């Protein structure tokens, strides 16, 4: 599992990439805060960087409709994982 680091206001935060997808021209990551399968917190991140940018800029998806739509895609691709919102 790939580990990525994000610079936040509180410092560096590490996440583990569970799955990724591209919808309507945007890249989305499903990440967790733990490598164990026991009760990890999961987040959906959206790449909002400019197309010509060499660095990705991810933000947490907060819009309920967008979150539900992307979550359905991840649930379909990860049938063996129980994802709860």
TIMI-2910 file (N, C-alpha, C, CB; in pm, 1 decimal, decimal comma, always signed):
<rs>
+----------+----------+----------+----------+----------+----------+----------+----------+----------+----------+----------+----------+------+
!      n_x !      n_y !      n_z !     ca_x !     ca_y !     ca_z !      c_x !      c_y !      c_z !     cb_x !     cb_y !     cb_z ! resn !
+----------+----------+----------+----------+----------+----------+----------+----------+----------+----------+----------+----------+------+
!    +84,1 !   -116,7 !     +0,0 !     +0,0 !     +0,0 !     +0,0 !    +89,5 !   +124,3 !     +0,0 !    -96,1 !     -0,9 !   +121,7 !  Unk !
!    +56,2 !   +215,7 !    -86,4 !   +135,6 !   +337,3 !    -99,1 !   +104,3 !   +434,4 !    +14,5 !   +110,0 !   +404,1 !   -234,8 !  Unk !
!   +208,1 !   +489,0 !    +75,1 !   +192,8 !   +588,9 !   +180,4 !   +226,7 !   +724,8 !   +120,8 !   +283,8 !   +556,6 !   +304,3 !  Unk !
!   +142,1 !   +823,7 !   +149,1 !   +167,8 !   +958,9 !   +100,4 !   +162,7 !  +1054,5 !   +218,4 !    +65,2 !  +1000,2 !     -9,4 !  Unk !
!   +233,0 !  +1163,9 !   +204,6 !   +237,2 !  +1265,1 !   +309,4 !   +174,8 !  +1393,7 !   +256,8 !   +383,0 !  +1290,0 !   +357,3 !  Unk !
!    +97,5 !  +1457,2 !   +343,4 !    +34,5 !  +1583,9 !   +309,6 !    +77,8 !  +1689,2 !   +407,5 !   -117,5 !  +1571,4 !   +308,1 !  Unk !
!   +104,8 !  +1807,2 !   +354,6 !   +136,6 !  +1922,7 !   +438,3 !     +4,8 !  +1987,5 !   +477,2 !   +231,2 !  +2024,8 !   +364,1 !  Unk !
!    -23,5 !  +1993,2 !   +606,6 !   -144,5 !  +2056,3 !   +656,5 !   -107,1 !  +2174,5 !   +744,3 !   -231,5 !  +1955,4 !   +734,5 !  Unk !
!   -207,1 !  +2244,7 !   +791,9 !   -181,4 !  +2357,5 !   +882,0 !   -115,1 !  +2310,7 !  +1011,0 !   -311,9 !  +2431,4 !   +913,9 !  Unk !
!   -140,5 !  +2185,0 !  +1048,8 !    -86,4 !  +2129,3 !  +1172,9 !    +44,6 !  +2054,1 !  +1153,2 !   -187,2 !  +2037,5 !  +1235,2 !  Unk !
!    +96,7 !  +2052,4 !  +1031,4 !   +220,9 !  +1980,7 !  +1003,2 !   +200,1 !  +1873,7 !   +897,7 !   +276,2 !  +1918,1 !  +1130,4 !  Unk !
!   +281,7 !  +1770,9 !   +902,3 !   +275,6 !  +1661,8 !   +805,4 !   +179,1 !  +1554,6 !   +854,9 !   +416,4 !  +1601,4 !   +781,1 !  Unk !
!    +90,9 !  +1509,6 !   +766,3 !     -1,5 !  +1401,3 !   +799,4 !    +16,0 !  +1290,5 !   +696,2 !   -149,8 !  +1451,8 !   +803,2 !  Unk !
!    +25,5 !  +1166,6 !   +744,1 !    +44,7 !  +1052,4 !   +656,1 !    -87,1 !   +978,9 !   +633,1 !   +149,2 !   +957,0 !   +714,5 !  Unk !
!   -108,0 !   +939,1 !   +507,2 !   -224,1 !   +858,9 !   +470,5 !   -176,7 !   +742,8 !   +384,4 !   -331,0 !   +944,5 !   +395,5 !  Unk !
!   -259,4 !   +641,4 !   +379,6 !   -233,1 !   +523,8 !   +297,3 !   -337,9 !   +518,8 !   +187,3 !   -234,4 !   +392,7 !   +382,5 !  Unk !
!   -292,9 !   +510,0 !    +62,4 !   -383,8 !   +510,3 !    -51,4 !   -447,6 !   +372,8 !    -64,3 !   -309,7 !   +549,2 !   -182,0 !  Unk !
!   -579,0 !   +369,5 !    -49,5 !   -655,2 !   +245,9 !    -61,2 !   -699,7 !   +222,2 !   -205,4 !   -776,8 !   +249,5 !    +31,8 !  Unk !
!   -739,2 !   +330,6 !   -271,6 !   -791,7 !   +320,5 !   -408,2 !   -785,0 !   +458,6 !   -471,2 !   -938,8 !   +264,8 !   -409,8 !  Unk !
!   -787,4 !   +462,7 !   -603,6 !   -792,2 !   +590,5 !   -673,3 !   -879,2 !   +576,5 !   -797,0 !   -650,0 !   +638,9 !   -711,2 !  Unk !
!   -937,3 !   +687,9 !   -839,9 !  -1022,0 !   +687,1 !   -958,1 !  -1020,3 !   +825,4 !  -1021,0 !  -1166,5 !   +644,0 !   -922,9 !  Unk !
!  -1069,6 !   +832,7 !  -1144,0 !  -1080,8 !   +960,4 !  -1215,1 !  -1224,9 !   +974,2 !  -1261,3 !   -980,6 !   +968,8 !  -1337,0 !  Unk !
!  -1289,0 !  +1085,2 !  -1222,1 !  -1428,4 !  +1110,6 !  -1256,5 !  -1440,5 !  +1254,2 !  -1305,9 !  -1522,5 !  +1085,0 !  -1134,6 !  Unk !
!  -1501,0 !  +1270,9 !  -1423,3 !  -1524,2 !  +1404,7 !  -1480,4 !  -1398,7 !  +1490,4 !  -1483,1 !  -1631,5 !  +1476,4 !  -1401,9 !  Unk !
!  -1285,0 !  +1429,0 !  -1513,2 !  -1160,2 !  +1502,8 !  -1525,8 !  -1086,8 !  +1529,4 !  -1395,9 !  -1186,8 !  +1630,1 !  -1591,0 !  Unk !
!  -1137,9 !  +1479,8 !  -1284,2 !  -1073,3 !  +1499,4 !  -1154,5 !  -1025,0 !  +1366,5 !  -1099,4 !  -1169,6 !  +1566,6 !  -1055,0 !  Unk !
!   -906,9 !  +1367,5 !  -1038,7 !   -854,1 !  +1249,5 !   -971,0 !   -900,2 !  +1250,2 !   -825,9 !   -699,2 !  +1245,0 !   -979,5 !  Unk !
!   -942,3 !  +1132,5 !   -779,8 !   -986,3 !  +1115,3 !   -641,7 !   -905,3 !  +1003,5 !   -577,6 !  -1138,5 !  +1084,3 !   -634,6 !  Unk !
!   -873,7 !  +1020,4 !   -450,0 !   -806,5 !   +916,8 !   -372,3 !   -894,4 !   +878,8 !   -254,7 !   -667,2 !   +964,4 !   -323,8 !  Unk !
!   -902,4 !   +749,3 !   -228,1 !   -959,8 !   +700,4 !   -104,0 !   -841,1 !   +665,6 !    -16,9 !  -1056,9 !   +576,5 !   -126,2 !  Unk !
!   -825,6 !   +736,1 !    +93,1 !   -710,7 !   +716,4 !   +180,6 !   -758,0 !   +679,1 !   +320,5 !   -622,9 !   +843,2 !   +185,1 !  Unk !
!   -668,3 !   +614,0 !   +395,6 !   -697,5 !   +581,5 !   +535,3 !   -581,2 !   +627,3 !   +620,8 !   -723,3 !   +429,1 !   +554,1 !  Unk !
!   -606,7 !   +634,8 !   +749,7 !   -502,4 !   +679,3 !   +842,7 !   -430,3 !   +563,1 !   +908,2 !   -562,0 !   +768,0 !   +949,5 !  Unk !
!   -457,2 !   +439,5 !   +862,1 !   -397,0 !   +321,5 !   +922,9 !   -384,4 !   +210,8 !   +819,1 !   -480,1 !   +273,5 !  +1043,8 !  Unk !
!   -282,9 !   +126,7 !   +834,3 !   -267,1 !    +13,0 !   +743,2 !   -344,9 !   -108,0 !   +792,4 !   -119,2 !    -22,9 !   +727,6 !  Unk !
!   -388,1 !   -105,2 !   +916,6 !   -465,3 !   -218,6 !   +967,9 !   -608,5 !   -209,4 !   +917,6 !   -462,1 !   -222,5 !  +1123,0 !  Unk !
!   -673,3 !   -322,6 !   +908,2 !   -810,1 !   -326,0 !   +858,9 !   -912,2 !   -302,0 !   +969,9 !   -837,4 !   -458,8 !   +791,9 !  Unk !
!   -866,7 !   -277,8 !  +1089,1 !   -954,8 !   -256,7 !  +1203,2 !   -988,2 !   -109,0 !  +1219,3 !   -890,4 !   -310,6 !  +1331,1 !  Unk !
!  -1110,8 !    -70,9 !  +1192,8 !  -1162,8 !    +62,4 !  +1224,8 !  -1074,3 !   +180,0 !  +1182,9 !  -1185,8 !    +70,8 !  +1370,0 !  Unk !
!  -1019,9 !   +176,7 !  +1065,4 !   -940,6 !   +289,9 !  +1017,4 !  -1034,5 !   +401,9 !   +972,3 !   -846,4 !   +246,6 !   +900,7 !  Unk !
!   -991,3 !   +524,9 !   +988,8 !  -1065,7 !   +639,5 !   +937,7 !  -1030,5 !   +654,8 !   +790,4 !  -1033,2 !   +770,7 !  +1018,6 !  Unk !
!  -1131,8 !   +673,8 !   +707,0 !  -1109,0 !   +688,9 !   +563,1 !  -1156,5 !   +826,6 !   +518,5 !  -1182,0 !   +577,3 !   +483,1 !  Unk !
!  -1089,9 !   +877,6 !   +416,0 !  -1121,8 !  +1008,8 !   +362,2 !  -1116,2 !  +1002,0 !   +210,3 !  -1024,7 !  +1117,1 !   +416,9 !  Unk !
!  -1195,4 !  +1086,3 !   +144,8 !  -1186,4 !  +1098,7 !     -0,2 !  -1124,8 !  +1234,6 !    -29,2 !  -1327,4 !  +1082,8 !    -69,5 !  Unk !
!  -1018,5 !  +1231,8 !   -107,3 !   -946,5 !  +1353,1 !   -144,0 !   -961,3 !  +1377,6 !   -293,5 !   -797,3 !  +1342,8 !   -104,8 !  Unk !
!   -969,6 !  +1503,5 !   -331,5 !   -986,2 !  +1543,4 !   -471,4 !   -867,9 !  +1629,4 !   -512,0 !  -1120,3 !  +1619,9 !   -493,0 !  Unk !
!   -811,0 !  +1598,8 !   -628,0 !   -698,7 !  +1677,0 !   -681,2 !   -754,9 !  +1801,0 !   -750,2 !   -611,6 !  +1591,8 !   -780,8 !  Unk !
!   -725,3 !  +1917,9 !   -694,3 !   -775,1 !  +2044,3 !   -748,8 !   -663,6 !  +2128,0 !   -811,5 !   -844,1 !  +2124,4 !   -639,5 !  Unk !
!   -549,1 !  +2065,4 !   -836,5 !   -436,5 !  +2139,4 !   -893,9 !   -463,4 !  +2171,6 !  -1040,6 !   -305,5 !  +2058,7 !   -880,0 !  Unk !
!   -394,2 !  +2272,1 !  -1089,1 !   -403,2 !  +2311,0 !  -1229,4 !   -342,1 !  +2201,1 !  -1315,9 !   -332,0 !  +2447,0 !  -1254,2 !  Unk !
!   -394,4 !  +2180,1 !  -1436,4 !   -342,5 !  +2072,0 !  -1522,2 !   -192,4 !  +2081,3 !  -1551,0 !   -417,1 !  +2071,9 !  -1652,8 !  Unk !
!   -139,3 !  +2201,4 !  -1559,1 !     +2,9 !  +2217,1 !  -1589,9 !    +91,9 !  +2211,3 !  -1465,6 !    +25,2 !  +2348,2 !  -1661,6 !  Unk !
!    +32,7 !  +2202,0 !  -1348,6 !   +108,6 !  +2198,0 !  -1224,1 !   +183,7 !  +2066,4 !  -1209,9 !    +16,0 !  +2218,7 !  -1104,5 !  Unk !
!   +307,6 !  +2073,3 !  -1159,5 !   +387,4 !  +1953,5 !  -1138,4 !   +358,1 !  +1888,0 !  -1003,6 !   +534,7 !  +1987,1 !  -1148,4 !  Unk !
!   +289,5 !  +1958,9 !   -914,3 !   +253,1 !  +1904,7 !   -783,8 !   +102,4 !  +1898,2 !   -773,0 !   +312,4 !  +1989,7 !   -669,3 !  Unk !
!    +54,6 !  +1789,6 !   -716,2 !    -88,5 !  +1774,5 !   -694,0 !   -129,5 !  +1852,6 !   -570,4 !   -126,7 !  +1626,0 !   -679,5 !  Unk !
!   -250,7 !  +1903,1 !   -572,3 !   -307,2 !  +1974,0 !   -457,2 !   -440,1 !  +1906,5 !   -424,3 !   -326,3 !  +2129,0 !   -486,6 !  Unk !
!   -443,0 !  +1830,6 !   -315,2 !   -562,1 !  +1755,8 !   -276,5 !   -635,7 !  +1826,0 !   -163,2 !   -524,7 !  +1613,4 !   -235,1 !  Unk !
!   -768,1 !  +1821,7 !   -172,5 !   -854,3 !  +1871,7 !    -66,1 !   -953,3 !  +1761,2 !    -31,1 !   -928,4 !  +2003,6 !   -109,0 !  Unk !
!   -999,4 !  +1762,1 !    +92,7 !  -1099,7 !  +1664,3 !   +134,0 !  -1233,5 !  +1701,6 !    +70,9 !  -1111,3 !  +1657,7 !   +289,6 !  Unk !
!  -1301,8 !  +1601,1 !    +19,0 !  -1432,9 !  +1623,5 !    -39,8 !  -1532,5 !  +1644,7 !    +72,6 !  -1475,6 !  +1504,9 !   -130,7 !  Unk !
!  -1602,0 !  +1757,2 !    +70,6 !  -1697,9 !  +1789,9 !   +175,5 !  -1841,1 !  +1800,7 !   +123,0 !  -1658,2 !  +1919,7 !   +242,2 !  Unk !
!  -1858,3 !  +1823,1 !     -6,5 !  -1991,3 !  +1831,5 !    -65,1 !  -2058,2 !  +1694,5 !    -56,6 !  -1984,3 !  +1880,7 !   -212,4 !  Unk !
!  -2176,3 !  +1687,5 !     +7,0 !  -2242,8 !  +1559,5 !    +33,1 !  -2274,8 !  +1482,3 !    -94,1 !  -2369,9 !  +1582,7 !   +110,6 !  Unk !
!  -2324,8 !  +1549,3 !   -197,4 !  -2359,6 !  +1481,9 !   -321,8 !  -2235,2 !  +1425,0 !   -390,6 !  -2432,3 !  +1578,4 !   -415,7 !  Unk !
!  -2131,0 !  +1504,3 !   -396,5 !  -2006,2 !  +1459,0 !   -457,8 !  -1947,4 !  +1344,0 !   -376,7 !  -1904,4 !  +1575,4 !   -468,4 !  Unk !
!  -1949,7 !  +1356,1 !   -244,9 !  -1895,6 !  +1252,7 !   -157,1 !  -1969,0 !  +1119,9 !   -177,3 !  -1905,4 !  +1296,9 !    -10,2 !  Unk !
!  -2101,2 !  +1123,1 !   -180,3 !  -2179,4 !  +1002,1 !   -200,1 !  -2153,5 !   +939,0 !   -337,1 !  -2327,1 !  +1032,8 !   -184,4 !  Unk !
!  -2143,9 !  +1020,5 !   -440,9 !  -2120,7 !   +968,8 !   -575,4 !  -1984,5 !   +900,6 !   -586,5 !  -2131,0 !  +1081,4 !   -677,5 !  Unk !
!  -1882,5 !   +964,6 !   -534,2 !  -1747,8 !   +907,7 !   -540,5 !  -1738,3 !   +784,9 !   -450,7 !  -1642,2 !  +1012,6 !   -499,3 !  Unk !
!  -1803,4 !   +788,0 !   -336,1 !  -1802,2 !   +673,0 !   -245,5 !  -1863,0 !   +550,5 !   -312,5 !  -1878,2 !   +705,6 !   -116,2 !  Unk !
!  -1970,8 !   +569,0 !   -388,1 !  -2032,1 !   +456,1 !   -459,8 !  -1934,0 !   +393,1 !   -557,9 !  -2158,3 !   +502,1 !   -534,5 !  Unk !
!  -1857,4 !   +475,7 !   -625,7 !  -1756,7 !   +424,6 !   -720,4 !  -1652,7 !   +342,1 !   -645,7 !  -1688,0 !   +541,4 !   -797,1 !  Unk !
!  -1603,7 !   +393,7 !   -534,6 !  -1504,2 !   +320,2 !   -456,4 !  -1562,3 !   +190,4 !   -398,6 !  -1450,7 !   +408,5 !   -343,2 !  Unk !
!  -1686,2 !   +193,9 !   -353,3 !  -1749,5 !    +73,2 !   -299,4 !  -1759,6 !    -35,8 !   -405,4 !  -1888,8 !   +105,8 !   -244,6 !  Unk !
!  -1791,6 !     +2,3 !   -528,1 !  -1803,3 !    -94,3 !   -637,2 !  -1668,6 !   -156,1 !   -671,6 !  -1862,7 !    -27,7 !   -760,7 !  Unk !
!  -1563,5 !    -77,1 !   -665,9 !  -1431,6 !   -128,1 !   -703,4 !  -1363,4 !   -205,1 !   -590,3 !  -1343,2 !    -13,6 !   -746,9 !  Unk !
!  -1414,5 !   -189,1 !   -468,0 !  -1354,5 !   -255,5 !   -351,6 !  -1461,1 !   -339,1 !   -281,4 !  -1292,4 !   -151,2 !   -253,1 !  Unk !
!  -1508,6 !   -442,1 !   -344,3 !  -1618,6 !   -521,2 !   -293,0 !  -1589,9 !   -586,6 !   -157,2 !  -1653,5 !   -626,4 !   -392,3 !  Unk !
!  -1464,2 !   -615,6 !   -128,3 !  -1429,6 !   -685,2 !     -3,8 !  -1409,7 !   -591,8 !   +116,0 !  -1304,2 !   -765,5 !    -24,8 !  Unk !
!  -1433,9 !   -462,3 !    +98,2 !  -1412,6 !   -364,2 !   +204,2 !  -1546,8 !   -305,9 !   +245,6 !  -1315,5 !   -251,9 !   +158,0 !  Unk !
!  -1571,2 !   -298,2 !   +374,8 !  -1693,8 !   -239,1 !   +428,3 !  -1668,2 !    -92,2 !   +459,1 !  -1741,9 !   -315,0 !   +555,9 !  Unk !
!  -1727,2 !     -3,4 !   +380,3 !  -1707,1 !   +140,3 !   +398,0 !  -1834,3 !   +199,1 !   +455,4 !  -1668,9 !   +210,1 !   +263,6 !  Unk !
!  -1820,9 !   +269,3 !   +568,1 !  -1935,3 !   +334,1 !   +632,5 !  -1912,3 !   +482,6 !   +635,2 !  -1958,1 !   +280,2 !   +775,3 !  Unk !
!  -2019,5 !   +558,1 !   +609,6 !  -2009,4 !   +704,5 !   +612,4 !  -2057,2 !   +755,1 !   +746,5 !  -2091,3 !   +768,9 !   +497,8 !  Unk !
+----------+----------+----------+----------+----------+----------+----------+----------+----------+----------+----------+----------+------+
</rs>
